[in-house]
């Protein structure tokens, strides 16, 4: 039987609340869509979606 891995990101003792953000970008080379995933702090999600790398 396979095990399920479940991650919990709880705010403990001064730790920031983290969320997983997924942004869809278009590749300038091929024109295909690329998905960029990153764990960011909850209050910095707007900055993640506004920035283009």
PQR file of N, CA, C, O and H, with PARSE charges and radii, in Angstrom:
ATOM      1  N   UNK A   1       0.836  -1.184   0.000 -0.4000 1.5000
ATOM      2  CA  UNK A   1       0.000   0.000   0.000 -0.0000 2.0000
ATOM      3  C   UNK A   1       0.879   1.245   0.000  0.5500 1.7000
ATOM      4  O   UNK A   1       1.949   1.279   0.608 -0.5500 1.4000
ATOM      5  N   UNK A   2       0.405   2.239  -0.683 -0.4000 1.5000
ATOM      6  CA  UNK A   2       1.157   3.499  -0.763 -0.0000 2.0000
ATOM      7  C   UNK A   2       0.762   4.418   0.385  0.5500 1.7000
ATOM      8  O   UNK A   2      -0.377   4.401   0.850 -0.5500 1.4000
ATOM      9  H   UNK A   2      -0.464   2.211  -1.177  0.4000 1.0000
ATOM     10  N   UNK A   3       1.719   5.216   0.832 -0.4000 1.5000
ATOM     11  CA  UNK A   3       1.462   6.185   1.884 -0.0000 2.0000
ATOM     12  C   UNK A   3       1.149   7.534   1.264  0.5500 1.7000
ATOM     13  O   UNK A   3       1.696   7.898   0.223 -0.5500 1.4000
ATOM     14  H   UNK A   3       2.645   5.230   0.454  0.4000 1.0000
ATOM     15  N   UNK A   4       0.277   8.257   1.905 -0.4000 1.5000
ATOM     16  CA  UNK A   4       0.000   9.623   1.469 -0.0000 2.0000
ATOM     17  C   UNK A   4       0.848  10.566   2.302  0.5500 1.7000
ATOM     18  O   UNK A   4       0.905  10.443   3.525 -0.5500 1.4000
ATOM     19  H   UNK A   4      -0.167   7.962   2.751  0.4000 1.0000
ATOM     20  N   UNK A   5       1.498  11.494   1.648 -0.4000 1.5000
ATOM     21  CA  UNK A   5       2.286  12.503   2.354 -0.0000 2.0000
ATOM     22  C   UNK A   5       1.442  13.763   2.462  0.5500 1.7000
ATOM     23  O   UNK A   5       1.051  14.345   1.450 -0.5500 1.4000
ATOM     24  H   UNK A   5       1.451  11.593   0.654  0.4000 1.0000
ATOM     25  N   UNK A   6       1.168  14.173   3.666 -0.4000 1.5000
ATOM     26  CA  UNK A   6       0.355  15.361   3.886 -0.0000 2.0000
ATOM     27  C   UNK A   6       1.193  16.367   4.652  0.5500 1.7000
ATOM     28  O   UNK A   6       1.673  16.081   5.749 -0.5500 1.4000
ATOM     29  H   UNK A   6       1.485  13.700   4.488  0.4000 1.0000
ATOM     30  N   UNK A   7       1.364  17.533   4.077 -0.4000 1.5000
ATOM     31  CA  UNK A   7       2.149  18.582   4.726 -0.0000 2.0000
ATOM     32  C   UNK A   7       1.204  19.615   5.314  0.5500 1.7000
ATOM     33  O   UNK A   7       0.256  20.049   4.658 -0.5500 1.4000
ATOM     34  H   UNK A   7       0.974  17.765   3.187  0.4000 1.0000
ATOM     35  N   UNK A   8       1.464  20.000   6.539 -0.4000 1.5000
ATOM     36  CA  UNK A   8       0.672  21.052   7.159 -0.0000 2.0000
ATOM     37  C   UNK A   8       1.589  22.220   7.456  0.5500 1.7000
ATOM     38  O   UNK A   8       2.683  22.039   7.989 -0.5500 1.4000
ATOM     39  H   UNK A   8       2.233  19.647   7.071  0.4000 1.0000
ATOM     40  N   UNK A   9       1.153  23.391   7.119 -0.4000 1.5000
ATOM     41  CA  UNK A   9       1.929  24.603   7.353 -0.0000 2.0000
ATOM     42  C   UNK A   9       1.179  25.420   8.401  0.5500 1.7000
ATOM     43  O   UNK A   9       0.426  26.333   8.064 -0.5500 1.4000
ATOM     44  H   UNK A   9       0.264  23.538   6.685  0.4000 1.0000
ATOM     45  N   UNK A  10       1.383  25.096   9.636 -0.4000 1.5000
ATOM     46  CA  UNK A  10       0.705  25.787  10.726 -0.0000 2.0000
ATOM     47  C   UNK A  10       1.575  26.917  11.239  0.5500 1.7000
ATOM     48  O   UNK A  10       2.801  26.812  11.281 -0.5500 1.4000
ATOM     49  H   UNK A  10       1.995  24.354   9.910  0.4000 1.0000
ATOM     50  N   UNK A  11       0.923  27.994  11.626 -0.4000 1.5000
ATOM     51  CA  UNK A  11       1.661  29.129  12.190 -0.0000 2.0000
ATOM     52  C   UNK A  11       1.941  28.831  13.656  0.5500 1.7000
ATOM     53  O   UNK A  11       1.043  28.883  14.496 -0.5500 1.4000
ATOM     54  H   UNK A  11      -0.073  28.080  11.592  0.4000 1.0000
ATOM     55  N   UNK A  12       3.193  28.519  13.949 -0.4000 1.5000
ATOM     56  CA  UNK A  12       3.586  28.170  15.311 -0.0000 2.0000
ATOM     57  C   UNK A  12       4.638  29.148  15.806  0.5500 1.7000
ATOM     58  O   UNK A  12       5.614  29.413  15.104 -0.5500 1.4000
ATOM     59  H   UNK A  12       3.922  28.477  13.266  0.4000 1.0000
ATOM     60  N   UNK A  13       4.460  29.668  16.958 -0.4000 1.5000
ATOM     61  CA  UNK A  13       5.466  30.450  17.696 -0.0000 2.0000
ATOM     62  C   UNK A  13       6.235  31.430  16.811  0.5500 1.7000
ATOM     63  O   UNK A  13       7.459  31.351  16.711 -0.5500 1.4000
ATOM     64  H   UNK A  13       3.667  29.453  17.528  0.4000 1.0000
ATOM     65  N   UNK A  14       5.535  32.330  16.186 -0.4000 1.5000
ATOM     66  CA  UNK A  14       6.188  33.358  15.399 -0.0000 2.0000
ATOM     67  C   UNK A  14       6.465  32.987  13.960  0.5500 1.7000
ATOM     68  O   UNK A  14       7.006  33.804  13.215 -0.5500 1.4000
ATOM     69  H   UNK A  14       4.541  32.394  16.267  0.4000 1.0000
ATOM     70  N   UNK A  15       6.112  31.784  13.542 -0.4000 1.5000
ATOM     71  CA  UNK A  15       6.323  31.392  12.155 -0.0000 2.0000
ATOM     72  C   UNK A  15       5.261  32.047  11.275  0.5500 1.7000
ATOM     73  O   UNK A  15       4.118  32.225  11.695 -0.5500 1.4000
ATOM     74  H   UNK A  15       5.672  31.120  14.147  0.4000 1.0000
ATOM     75  N   UNK A  16       5.641  32.396  10.075 -0.4000 1.5000
ATOM     76  CA  UNK A  16       4.709  33.030   9.142 -0.0000 2.0000
ATOM     77  C   UNK A  16       3.819  31.965   8.508  0.5500 1.7000
ATOM     78  O   UNK A  16       4.210  30.805   8.372 -0.5500 1.4000
ATOM     79  H   UNK A  16       6.570  32.251   9.734  0.4000 1.0000
ATOM     80  N   UNK A  17       2.632  32.379   8.131 -0.4000 1.5000
ATOM     81  CA  UNK A  17       1.706  31.488   7.436 -0.0000 2.0000
ATOM     82  C   UNK A  17       2.132  31.392   5.974  0.5500 1.7000
ATOM     83  O   UNK A  17       2.265  32.412   5.299 -0.5500 1.4000
ATOM     84  H   UNK A  17       2.315  33.321   8.242  0.4000 1.0000
ATOM     85  N   UNK A  18       2.347  30.177   5.483 -0.4000 1.5000
ATOM     86  CA  UNK A  18       2.826  29.972   4.120 -0.0000 2.0000
ATOM     87  C   UNK A  18       1.701  29.429   3.246  0.5500 1.7000
ATOM     88  O   UNK A  18       0.871  28.641   3.698 -0.5500 1.4000
ATOM     89  H   UNK A  18       2.239  29.348   6.032  0.4000 1.0000
ATOM     90  N   UNK A  19       1.688  29.863   1.990 -0.4000 1.5000
ATOM     91  CA  UNK A  19       0.725  29.370   1.011 -0.0000 2.0000
ATOM     92  C   UNK A  19       1.480  28.994  -0.252  0.5500 1.7000
ATOM     93  O   UNK A  19       2.547  29.540  -0.530 -0.5500 1.4000
ATOM     94  H   UNK A  19       2.363  30.504   1.623  0.4000 1.0000
ATOM     95  N   UNK A  20       0.926  28.062  -1.015 -0.4000 1.5000
ATOM     96  CA  UNK A  20       1.539  27.645  -2.268 -0.0000 2.0000
ATOM     97  C   UNK A  20       0.860  28.394  -3.402  0.5500 1.7000
ATOM     98  O   UNK A  20      -0.352  28.284  -3.586 -0.5500 1.4000
ATOM     99  H   UNK A  20       0.059  27.618  -0.789  0.4000 1.0000
ATOM    100  N   UNK A  21       1.633  29.151  -4.157 -0.4000 1.5000
ATOM    101  CA  UNK A  21       1.112  29.938  -5.267 -0.0000 2.0000
ATOM    102  C   UNK A  21       1.564  29.309  -6.583  0.5500 1.7000
ATOM    103  O   UNK A  21       2.714  28.892  -6.723 -0.5500 1.4000
ATOM    104  H   UNK A  21       2.618  29.240  -4.007  0.4000 1.0000
ATOM    105  N   UNK A  22       0.648  29.249  -7.537 -0.4000 1.5000
ATOM    106  CA  UNK A  22       0.949  28.715  -8.856 -0.0000 2.0000
ATOM    107  C   UNK A  22       0.570  29.776  -9.881  0.5500 1.7000
ATOM    108  O   UNK A  22      -0.583  30.200  -9.958 -0.5500 1.4000
ATOM    109  H   UNK A  22      -0.286  29.589  -7.423  0.4000 1.0000
ATOM    110  N   UNK A  23       1.561  30.200 -10.669 -0.4000 1.5000
ATOM    111  CA  UNK A  23       1.333  31.231 -11.679 -0.0000 2.0000
ATOM    112  C   UNK A  23       1.583  30.629 -13.053  0.5500 1.7000
ATOM    113  O   UNK A  23       2.518  29.849 -13.231 -0.5500 1.4000
ATOM    114  H   UNK A  23       2.498  29.856 -10.606  0.4000 1.0000
ATOM    115  N   UNK A  24       0.747  30.987 -14.030 -0.4000 1.5000
ATOM    116  CA  UNK A  24       0.891  30.499 -15.390 -0.0000 2.0000
ATOM    117  C   UNK A  24       1.530  31.603 -16.231  0.5500 1.7000
ATOM    118  O   UNK A  24       0.985  32.701 -16.339 -0.5500 1.4000
ATOM    119  H   UNK A  24      -0.013  31.621 -13.886  0.4000 1.0000
ATOM    120  N   UNK A  25       2.685  31.310 -16.826 -0.4000 1.5000
ATOM    121  CA  UNK A  25       3.398  32.262 -17.675 -0.0000 2.0000
ATOM    122  C   UNK A  25       3.519  31.679 -19.074  0.5500 1.7000
ATOM    123  O   UNK A  25       3.528  30.461 -19.254 -0.5500 1.4000
ATOM    124  H   UNK A  25       3.128  30.418 -16.739  0.4000 1.0000
ATOM    125  N   UNK A  26       3.611  32.555 -20.055 -0.4000 1.5000
ATOM    126  CA  UNK A  26       3.797  32.117 -21.431 -0.0000 2.0000
ATOM    127  C   UNK A  26       5.276  32.203 -21.784  0.5500 1.7000
ATOM    128  O   UNK A  26       5.903  33.241 -21.570 -0.5500 1.4000
ATOM    129  H   UNK A  26       3.604  33.544 -19.909  0.4000 1.0000
ATOM    130  N   UNK A  27       5.834  31.136 -22.317 -0.4000 1.5000
ATOM    131  CA  UNK A  27       7.243  31.082 -22.688 -0.0000 2.0000
ATOM    132  C   UNK A  27       7.477  31.939 -23.927  0.5500 1.7000
ATOM    133  O   UNK A  27       6.775  31.787 -24.927 -0.5500 1.4000
ATOM    134  H   UNK A  27       5.324  30.293 -22.491  0.4000 1.0000
ATOM    135  N   UNK A  28       8.464  32.841 -23.869 -0.4000 1.5000
ATOM    136  CA  UNK A  28       8.742  33.677 -25.041 -0.0000 2.0000
ATOM    137  C   UNK A  28       9.381  32.883 -26.187  0.5500 1.7000
ATOM    138  O   UNK A  28       9.288  33.272 -27.351 -0.5500 1.4000
ATOM    139  H   UNK A  28       9.034  32.964 -23.056  0.4000 1.0000
ATOM    140  N   UNK A  29      10.026  31.775 -25.843 -0.4000 1.5000
ATOM    141  CA  UNK A  29      10.711  30.971 -26.846 -0.0000 2.0000
ATOM    142  C   UNK A  29       9.745  30.128 -27.679  0.5500 1.7000
ATOM    143  O   UNK A  29       9.762  30.179 -28.909 -0.5500 1.4000
ATOM    144  H   UNK A  29      10.102  31.458 -24.898  0.4000 1.0000
ATOM    145  N   UNK A  30       8.905  29.352 -26.992 -0.4000 1.5000
ATOM    146  CA  UNK A  30       8.043  28.409 -27.698 -0.0000 2.0000
ATOM    147  C   UNK A  30       6.586  28.838 -27.758  0.5500 1.7000
ATOM    148  O   UNK A  30       5.837  28.353 -28.606 -0.5500 1.4000
ATOM    149  H   UNK A  30       8.891  29.310 -25.993  0.4000 1.0000
ATOM    150  N   UNK A  31       6.173  29.734 -26.879 -0.4000 1.5000
ATOM    151  CA  UNK A  31       4.773  30.138 -26.844 -0.0000 2.0000
ATOM    152  C   UNK A  31       3.917  29.225 -25.983  0.5500 1.7000
ATOM    153  O   UNK A  31       2.716  29.454 -25.835 -0.5500 1.4000
ATOM    154  H   UNK A  31       6.782  30.128 -26.191  0.4000 1.0000
ATOM    155  N   UNK A  32       4.531  28.182 -25.410 -0.4000 1.5000
ATOM    156  CA  UNK A  32       3.806  27.261 -24.543 -0.0000 2.0000
ATOM    157  C   UNK A  32       3.678  27.874 -23.150  0.5500 1.7000
ATOM    158  O   UNK A  32       4.432  28.775 -22.782 -0.5500 1.4000
ATOM    159  H   UNK A  32       5.506  27.996 -25.530  0.4000 1.0000
ATOM    160  N   UNK A  33       2.723  27.376 -22.393 -0.4000 1.5000
ATOM    161  CA  UNK A  33       2.522  27.890 -21.044 -0.0000 2.0000
ATOM    162  C   UNK A  33       3.381  27.120 -20.048  0.5500 1.7000
ATOM    163  O   UNK A  33       3.527  25.901 -20.144 -0.5500 1.4000
ATOM    164  H   UNK A  33       2.111  26.644 -22.692  0.4000 1.0000
ATOM    165  N   UNK A  34       3.948  27.852 -19.088 -0.4000 1.5000
ATOM    166  CA  UNK A  34       4.793  27.287 -18.037 -0.0000 2.0000
ATOM    167  C   UNK A  34       4.125  27.589 -16.704  0.5500 1.7000
ATOM    168  O   UNK A  34       3.626  28.695 -16.496 -0.5500 1.4000
ATOM    169  H   UNK A  34       3.829  28.842 -19.009  0.4000 1.0000
ATOM    170  N   UNK A  35       4.111  26.625 -15.812 -0.4000 1.5000
ATOM    171  CA  UNK A  35       3.540  26.819 -14.481 -0.0000 2.0000
ATOM    172  C   UNK A  35       4.675  27.017 -13.480  0.5500 1.7000
ATOM    173  O   UNK A  35       5.552  26.165 -13.344 -0.5500 1.4000
ATOM    174  H   UNK A  35       4.516  25.727 -15.982  0.4000 1.0000
ATOM    175  N   UNK A  36       4.646  28.154 -12.779 -0.4000 1.5000
ATOM    176  CA  UNK A  36       5.656  28.478 -11.776 -0.0000 2.0000
ATOM    177  C   UNK A  36       5.034  28.309 -10.405  0.5500 1.7000
ATOM    178  O   UNK A  36       4.057  28.982 -10.076 -0.5500 1.4000
ATOM    179  H   UNK A  36       3.933  28.847 -12.890  0.4000 1.0000
ATOM    180  N   UNK A  37       5.597  27.406  -9.595 -0.4000 1.5000
ATOM    181  CA  UNK A  37       5.090  27.141  -8.250 -0.0000 2.0000
ATOM    182  C   UNK A  37       6.096  27.628  -7.227  0.5500 1.7000
ATOM    183  O   UNK A  37       7.307  27.496  -7.409 -0.5500 1.4000
ATOM    184  H   UNK A  37       6.391  26.859  -9.863  0.4000 1.0000
ATOM    185  N   UNK A  38       5.566  28.204  -6.129 -0.4000 1.5000
ATOM    186  CA  UNK A  38       6.462  28.679  -5.079 -0.0000 2.0000
ATOM    187  C   UNK A  38       5.691  28.797  -3.778  0.5500 1.7000
ATOM    188  O   UNK A  38       4.516  29.167  -3.772 -0.5500 1.4000
ATOM    189  H   UNK A  38       4.583  28.312  -5.981  0.4000 1.0000
ATOM    190  N   UNK A  39       6.360  28.480  -2.671 -0.4000 1.5000
ATOM    191  CA  UNK A  39       5.798  28.695  -1.342 -0.0000 2.0000
ATOM    192  C   UNK A  39       6.169  30.105  -0.906  0.5500 1.7000
ATOM    193  O   UNK A  39       7.349  30.447  -0.833 -0.5500 1.4000
ATOM    194  H   UNK A  39       7.314  28.179  -2.676  0.4000 1.0000
ATOM    195  N   UNK A  40       5.159  30.927  -0.615 -0.4000 1.5000
ATOM    196  CA  UNK A  40       5.404  32.301  -0.185 -0.0000 2.0000
ATOM    197  C   UNK A  40       4.603  32.576   1.074  0.5500 1.7000
ATOM    198  O   UNK A  40       3.670  31.847   1.410 -0.5500 1.4000
ATOM    199  H   UNK A  40       4.200  30.650  -0.674  0.4000 1.0000
ATOM    200  N   UNK A  41       4.986  33.643   1.764 -0.4000 1.5000
ATOM    201  CA  UNK A  41       4.237  34.046   2.944 -0.0000 2.0000
ATOM    202  C   UNK A  41       2.883  34.583   2.504  0.5500 1.7000
ATOM    203  O   UNK A  41       2.756  35.132   1.409 -0.5500 1.4000
ATOM    204  H   UNK A  41       5.744  34.236   1.490  0.4000 1.0000
ATOM    205  N   UNK A  42       1.878  34.426   3.348 -0.4000 1.5000
ATOM    206  CA  UNK A  42       0.508  34.778   2.982 -0.0000 2.0000
ATOM    207  C   UNK A  42       0.352  36.251   2.630  0.5500 1.7000
ATOM    208  O   UNK A  42      -0.455  36.595   1.766 -0.5500 1.4000
ATOM    209  H   UNK A  42       1.982  33.980   4.236  0.4000 1.0000
ATOM    210  N   UNK A  43       1.107  37.121   3.284 -0.4000 1.5000
ATOM    211  CA  UNK A  43       0.961  38.544   3.003 -0.0000 2.0000
ATOM    212  C   UNK A  43       1.756  39.001   1.783  0.5500 1.7000
ATOM    213  O   UNK A  43       1.661  40.168   1.405 -0.5500 1.4000
ATOM    214  H   UNK A  43       1.762  36.841   3.985  0.4000 1.0000
ATOM    215  N   UNK A  44       2.531  38.126   1.159 -0.4000 1.5000
ATOM    216  CA  UNK A  44       3.326  38.493  -0.016 -0.0000 2.0000
ATOM    217  C   UNK A  44       2.835  37.839  -1.302  0.5500 1.7000
ATOM    218  O   UNK A  44       3.576  37.786  -2.283 -0.5500 1.4000
ATOM    219  H   UNK A  44       2.608  37.177   1.467  0.4000 1.0000
ATOM    220  N   UNK A  45       1.611  37.346  -1.315 -0.4000 1.5000
ATOM    221  CA  UNK A  45       1.087  36.682  -2.505 -0.0000 2.0000
ATOM    222  C   UNK A  45       0.897  37.662  -3.659  0.5500 1.7000
ATOM    223  O   UNK A  45       1.161  37.320  -4.812 -0.5500 1.4000
ATOM    224  H   UNK A  45       1.009  37.390  -0.518  0.4000 1.0000
ATOM    225  N   UNK A  46       0.447  38.863  -3.360 -0.4000 1.5000
ATOM    226  CA  UNK A  46       0.237  39.852  -4.413 -0.0000 2.0000
ATOM    227  C   UNK A  46       1.545  40.187  -5.114  0.5500 1.7000
ATOM    228  O   UNK A  46       1.570  40.350  -6.334 -0.5500 1.4000
ATOM    229  H   UNK A  46       0.233  39.140  -2.423  0.4000 1.0000
ATOM    230  N   UNK A  47       2.632  40.291  -4.358 -0.4000 1.5000
ATOM    231  CA  UNK A  47       3.941  40.561  -4.947 -0.0000 2.0000
ATOM    232  C   UNK A  47       4.388  39.426  -5.864  0.5500 1.7000
ATOM    233  O   UNK A  47       5.006  39.669  -6.900 -0.5500 1.4000
ATOM    234  H   UNK A  47       2.613  40.158  -3.367  0.4000 1.0000
ATOM    235  N   UNK A  48       4.076  38.182  -5.483 -0.4000 1.5000
ATOM    236  CA  UNK A  48       4.445  37.029  -6.314 -0.0000 2.0000
ATOM    237  C   UNK A  48       3.721  37.080  -7.651  0.5500 1.7000
ATOM    238  O   UNK A  48       4.335  36.858  -8.695 -0.5500 1.4000
ATOM    239  H   UNK A  48       3.574  37.984  -4.641  0.4000 1.0000
ATOM    240  N   UNK A  49       2.418  37.371  -7.632 -0.4000 1.5000
ATOM    241  CA  UNK A  49       1.652  37.364  -8.872 -0.0000 2.0000
ATOM    242  C   UNK A  49       1.938  38.606  -9.726  0.5500 1.7000
ATOM    243  O   UNK A  49       1.748  38.559 -10.941 -0.5500 1.4000
ATOM    244  H   UNK A  49       1.920  37.551  -6.785  0.4000 1.0000
ATOM    245  N   UNK A  50       2.379  39.694  -9.136 -0.4000 1.5000
ATOM    246  CA  UNK A  50       2.702  40.897  -9.893 -0.0000 2.0000
ATOM    247  C   UNK A  50       4.071  40.801 -10.572  0.5500 1.7000
ATOM    248  O   UNK A  50       4.297  41.417 -11.614 -0.5500 1.4000
ATOM    249  H   UNK A  50       2.533  39.732  -8.149  0.4000 1.0000
ATOM    250  N   UNK A  51       4.981  40.026  -9.978 -0.4000 1.5000
ATOM    251  CA  UNK A  51       6.335  39.937 -10.531 -0.0000 2.0000
ATOM    252  C   UNK A  51       6.377  38.935 -11.677  0.5500 1.7000
ATOM    253  O   UNK A  51       5.699  37.907 -11.657 -0.5500 1.4000
ATOM    254  H   UNK A  51       4.798  39.525  -9.132  0.4000 1.0000
ATOM    255  N   UNK A  52       7.188  39.260 -12.672 -0.4000 1.5000
ATOM    256  CA  UNK A  52       7.411  38.352 -13.804 -0.0000 2.0000
ATOM    257  C   UNK A  52       8.904  38.083 -13.884  0.5500 1.7000
ATOM    258  O   UNK A  52       9.694  39.015 -14.038 -0.5500 1.4000
ATOM    259  H   UNK A  52       7.738  40.095 -12.689  0.4000 1.0000
ATOM    260  N   UNK A  53       9.299  36.824 -13.781 -0.4000 1.5000
ATOM    261  CA  UNK A  53      10.730  36.488 -13.855 -0.0000 2.0000
ATOM    262  C   UNK A  53      11.057  35.981 -15.220  0.5500 1.7000
ATOM    263  O   UNK A  53      12.208  35.642 -15.493 -0.5500 1.4000
ATOM    264  H   UNK A  53       8.657  36.068 -13.656  0.4000 1.0000
TER
END
